[in-house]
Amino acid sequence: MSGILFLIPIALFMGLLGLGAFIWAVRSGQFDDPIGSANRILIDEDEPL
């Protein structure tokens, strides 16, 4: 029983830490590249021999 009382707050803290890191990444523009992702598939990087 004491193990659960120890692990639940740690799990909640780690979940909130991960959520905070995700929100920080979204606000700092880490996921803002819709044009580059769409065009990257069209670029042929293989050079002819």
N, C-alpha and C positions, 0 to 999 in steps of 0.2 A: 504494500500500500504506500509506503513512503517513497518507493521508486516512482510511482505514478505522480505523486505530488512534486517530485523533483523534475520529471521529464516533461510534464504538460507546460509549465511556464517557459522552459527552454524551447520547446517546439513552437509555442506562440511567439516568442521573441524572434526566433529564426524566420518564421513566416512573415512577421511584420518587417523584419530587416530585408528580406527578399522583395516584398512588396514596395518598400521604400526605394530600393535600388532600381526596380523596374520603373517606378514613377519618375525617379531622377533621370533615367535613361530616356524616357519619352519626352520629358520637358527639355532636355539638353539637345534634342535633335538626333539621337542615335538611330532612329527609325525613319528619318525623313530623306528618302531617295526613291520616289516612285518612278521617275523618268529613267534613272540609271538601271534599275532592276528590269524595267520593261525593254530597254535597248540592249542590255548585256546579252540576252539570249540570241540576238540577231547578229552579233559580231562574230566573225569567223576568225579564230585565233590560230588555226592551223596554216602554216606557210607551205606553199607547194614546193616540192623537192626539185 
